[in-house]
């Protein structure tokens, strides 16, 4: 195009240019990041060391925790650097890497949450068939299939985005590289890209959310038939947190990726992006550990062993 230069690097956007607010945002992001890493690492450690937690439910929870640590590490460290330093530059390769890994981990997390809903459905609605259906080999295969299909999904969207020409502004109106913000910067026709994003979001996100919703309708109808209040409470305590995480994740990501890019507002999209890129990894260890009696009991045992060994 005439009178235009090809973009070779991008500039990420802060929530504010006021220094005090930049420090505050960096502190909040850092606290959430460290809390996410520690909480998920604790779940991985506890579920790995405790033999009683070597079940399909905790196998998926352990994988979800590993995924969450990777997912939040894609965006938050770079965002904190952008908040605190004057350098907001991210290279084309770094931007493409962020897009790829955000898609990979978000897609895989959604599939893993869907598999966890299936696990709870079989455990509550078909308990006699649970050992046969949810074998360890089957669990490993489903997890690997989610990750491998995530690589294909992320590669498709990343390649489709970075085949475009970027010759307008280099400012990405987001604290990390995401596709809707990048499409605004392209001087190519982005209609096919928007259709691909919309179709994949509806098929993958909508399909997984529909499956999870149907699973929990069946679960709740079964739980309500349980004879004692204690059994109902135990079943609800494992299901309700899962629904909360899935709802926040799906609604916030849909708010950014499903609507047309031309109607996006920068600050609103940046805040919404926090709810699907940072909040779910942050909430998962809090919800699953604080509301789960088995994990709390396992933590108490580990802590008591350490205290006992120190006394000796």
FIMIFI-495945 format. One record per residue (C-alpha): residue in one letter; x, y, z. Coordinates in steps of 0.02 Angstrom, whole numbers, plus 50000, padded with zeros to 5 digits. Example, Ala and Ser with C-alpha at 12.3 -4.5 7.8 and 13.67 -1.06 7.14 Angstrom:
<nodes>
A506154977550390 S506844994750357 
</nodes>
This chain:
<nodes>
X500005000050000 X500655017649965 X501225029150105 X501325014650231 X502705005150317 X502714986850362 X502554983650549 X503954972650619 X503574974750805 X502104979750912 X501784990951062 X500714983851203 X499494994851299 X499434998751484 X497855001351586 X498505018551631 X500005029751597 X500005036751774 X501545029951863 X500685026352029 X499285016651942 X500555007251837 X501445001651996 X499774996752073 X499284986551920 X500984977951917 X500824973652102 X499074966552079 X499614956151929 X501174950052021 X500194945052177 X498914935552073 X500314927451971 X501294921552124 X499704915852212 X499214906052055 X500914897652042 X500984893152227 X499174887152235 X499284876352079 X500994869652126 X500284864652295 X498874855052210 X500094846352093 X501224841652239 X499834835652354 X498914825452222 X500554817652164 X501214812752337 X499574806552413 X499124789152351 X497294791252399 X497154805452273 X497744794952126 X496014794552049 X495374801051881 X494614816551962 X496274821952039 X497244816551885 X496264829251784 X496414842151923 X498304839751926 X498404842351738 X497274857551751 X498454865051881 X499974862351769 X499024870051625 X498514885151730 X500314888651780 X500824888451596 X499304898451541 X499554913151659 X501424913451626 X501124917751443 X500384935051479 X500694941351656 X502614942651665 X502704952651503 X501234963451558 X502124967751722 X503674972951624 X502594983951513 X501764991851665 X503394995951755 X504605000151614 X504515012851475 X504814999251345 X503144992651281 X503884983951128 X503544965751087 X504324957950932 X503314950150793 X503954932850845 X503554936251028 X501814942150982 X501514926550876 X502134915651021 X500904924051140 X499454921451018 X499934903250993 X500114898851176 X498554908551232 X497534898751104 X498384882451149 X498154883651338 X496414891551330 X495784878151208 X496574863951307 X495894870751472 X494134871551401 X494254853551340 X494964848051507 X493544856551601 X492344847351484 X493184830751521 X493074834551708 X491194837151686 X491104820151601 X492084812551745 X490864819651873 X489374813951768 X489994796051761 X490494796051946 X488794802352006 X487564796151875 X488394779451830 X489464774951982 X489484756251945 X490234759151773 X491484772251833 X493004760651853 X492714753551680 X492384769851587 X493674781051672 X495194769651665 X496894777651688 X497364773751508 X495774782151445 X496104797451553 X497874799151484 X497254797051306 X495914810451326 X497174822551403 X498444819651264 X497094821351131 X496574838151206 X498364844651206 X498764838551029 X497154845450956 X497564861651047 X499214862750953 X498284861050787 X496954873650840 X498234886350900 X499324883850746 X497844886750631 X497334903250711 X499124909450733 X499584905650553 X497964913050488 X498274929150586 X500104931950545 X499914928850360 X499064945950357 X500004961950320 X500194974350463 X500544991550393 X499455003050497 X499715007150681 X500884996050783 X499944998950947 X499044983251009 X497604989351117 X497824975451243 X499084970751379 X499554955351278 X499434950251096 X497714943551056 X496924940950886 X495474953550893 X496684967650934 X497884962250797 X496524961550665 X496204980050692 X498004983750642 X497974974050479 X497854982450310 X497284965950233 X495504959750218 X495124951650387 X493344945750350 X493864927450332 X494864928550494 X493364935350589 X492244921750518 X493504908350570 X493624915350746 X491734916550763 X491444899050693 X492774890850801 X492194900250957 X490404894650930 X490864876650887 X492204873951019 X491644885651158 X489794883551129 X489944864751105 X490944862251264 X489814873751365 X488264864551301 X489014847651346 X489504853751520 X487774861151547 X486904844951495 X488084834951606 X487664845451759 X485804844951724 X485924826051733 X487064827051885 X485894838751982 X484374828251940 X485284813052010 X485954822252162 X484234828452212 X483664810352222 X485014805752349 X484254800752517 X485314810852638 X485764829152645 X487614824852675 X487744815252511 X486894829352417 X488044842252495 X489604832152450 X489044830552269 X488604848952254 X490264854252332 X491234846052191 X490084852252052 X489664870352093 X491484876652090 X491734868351920 X490194877251851 X490824893951920 X492534892351836 X491794886851669 X490504900851668 X491784914551702 X492984907251574 X491734904951432 X490744921251454 X492284932451468 X493194924651320 X491604925251215 X491394943751256 X493064947251171 X493134934551030 X491334932850971 X490854950950944 X491464960650790 X493174968750814 X492524985650752 X491394987350906 X492744983551033 X493204996351166 X495004995751227 X494844997051416 X493284986351420 X494144972651319 X495714973651427 X494694971351586 X493674957351508 X495274948651451 X495844947951632 X494344936951671 X494824923351546 X496724924651548 X497114927551733 X495574924751843 X495234906151802 X497034900451838 X496984911051997 X495294904452055 X495544885952017 X496724881652162 X495684892152283 X494044883952233 X494674866152217 X495784866152372 X494794876352498 X493144867652457 X493864850052442 X493974840352605 X495144827052535 X496424839852476 X496324849452641 X496564833252737 X498054828552627 X498834845752658 X498604843652846 X499464826652839 X500934833452741 X501114848252859 X501014837253014 X502354825552943 X503514840252913 X503234847053088 X503514829853163 X505134827253064 X505774844353121 X505454839953303 X506454823853282 
</nodes>
